[in-house]
Amino acid sequence: MSQLASNYDDRQEFWKPAVPVREKSVLSESTGQVCSQCGADFLVGSRFCHVCGAGRNTHPTSPRGRIPAWLDFASLRDSLGQSTGSLVALFLGAACIVAAVLTGFLYTATTVLDWQAVQVWRIEWLLAALAMFAAGILLKQK
């Protein structure tokens, strides 16, 4: 058995990385293509270093690639303390109110009959908003 491990040195690490470690450069560190722990190149699309297992810092440099926190559906749902169905009902109810207001601006009445038709449309939009808000209240988490 000692013949098999004759060239093994106790001071030498048993496991060695498959990729030789290279010197860190300022350009490669700024682009996030090199591990900050061991200096190995990241594989394409990897979230962790394949050599040392350190996490990859994925901070997008352009603001165009990020979704603002107030526009993120999951964080908005969690901050308001609502379920997904309740938040969707809230958005649909708000859209119905906007549609009721826009109905009055988009359709102008020239006769009494036209005015009554516009008012009926506005009432229908407001009733739909009321139904959506009621559904949102019923679907809200306790």
C-alpha positions, 0 to 999 in steps of 0.5 A, spaced: 500 500 500 505 504 501 508 503 494 502 506 491 502 513 495 510 513 495 510 520 491 504 523 496 507 529 500 503 530 506 504 538 505 501 538 498 494 539 497 490 532 495 485 536 490 488 541 485 484 545 481 483 543 474 484 550 471 491 553 473 490 559 477 492 565 474 494 572 476 488 577 477 488 583 473 484 589 474 480 589 468 478 582 469 476 583 476 471 589 474 468 585 469 466 579 474 469 574 470 474 572 475 473 569 482 475 574 487 477 568 492 482 564 487 482 567 481 480 562 476 475 564 470 468 563 471 464 558 467 459 561 462 453 562 466 455 559 472 453 562 479 459 559 483 466 558 482 468 551 479 474 551 483 473 554 490 465 554 490 465 562 492 459 565 489 459 570 483 458 577 484 452 578 479 451 586 480 449 589 473 452 595 471 447 598 467 440 600 470 437 598 464 437 591 466 434 591 473 427 592 475 426 597 480 424 594 487 417 598 487 415 595 480 417 588 482 411 584 483 414 579 488 417 584 493 410 589 492 406 583 494 410 581 500 411 588 502 403 589 502 402 583 505 397 580 500 396 574 496 397 574 488 390 573 487 389 579 492 394 583 488 392 582 481 384 584 483 387 590 486 391 592 480 384 590 475 380 594 480 385 600 479 385 599 472 377 599 472 377 606 475 382 609 470 377 606 465 371 609 468 375 616 468 377 615 461 370 614 459 368 621 461 374 624 457 374 620 451 366 620 449 363 626 448 355 627 449 352 631 444 345 629 446 341 626 452 341 619 449 349 619 448 350 622 455 346 617 458 350 611 454 356 614 457 354 614 464 352 607 463 359 605 461 362 609 467 357 605 472 359 599 469 366 600 469 365 602 477 361 596 478 367 592 475 372 596 480 367 594 486 367 587 484 375 587 483 376 590 490 371 585 493 375 579 490 381 582 493 379 583 500 376 576 500 383 573 497 387 577 502 391 573 507 390 573 514 
